[in-house]
């Protein structure tokens, strides 16, 4: 089995809803949301066998909104919902699902 999986890939874009293209929304969701779903589904049998952990890194913008960040917020809300559902489904198998939601920070 596999004891741990960390999903931390992510991209962002800035722009008001009126001016953001559908491709902007799709591109951000493809990495942030669907990448998390695909990787988790691929490794879940191994995680379940080991009673391991799934750690999803998202953002405070997965629980609250910010102007000009709708593409990013939508994708992170999706990861938060996916993680909450997965947590409930995996509980009976002894698999823990952890969601880390960092806020603003300054990169070193």
Secondary structure as GFF3:
##gff-version 3
##sequence-region A 1 108
A	DSSP	beta_strand	4	7	.	.	.	ID=ss1
A	DSSP	alpha_helix	22	29	.	.	.	ID=ss2
A	DSSP	pi_helix	30	34	.	.	.	ID=ss3
A	DSSP	alpha_helix	35	50	.	.	.	ID=ss4
A	DSSP	beta_strand	53	57	.	.	.	ID=ss5
A	DSSP	three_ten_helix	60	62	.	.	.	ID=ss6
A	DSSP	alpha_helix	70	90	.	.	.	ID=ss7
A	DSSP	three_ten_helix	91	93	.	.	.	ID=ss8
A	DSSP	beta_strand	96	100	.	.	.	ID=ss9
###
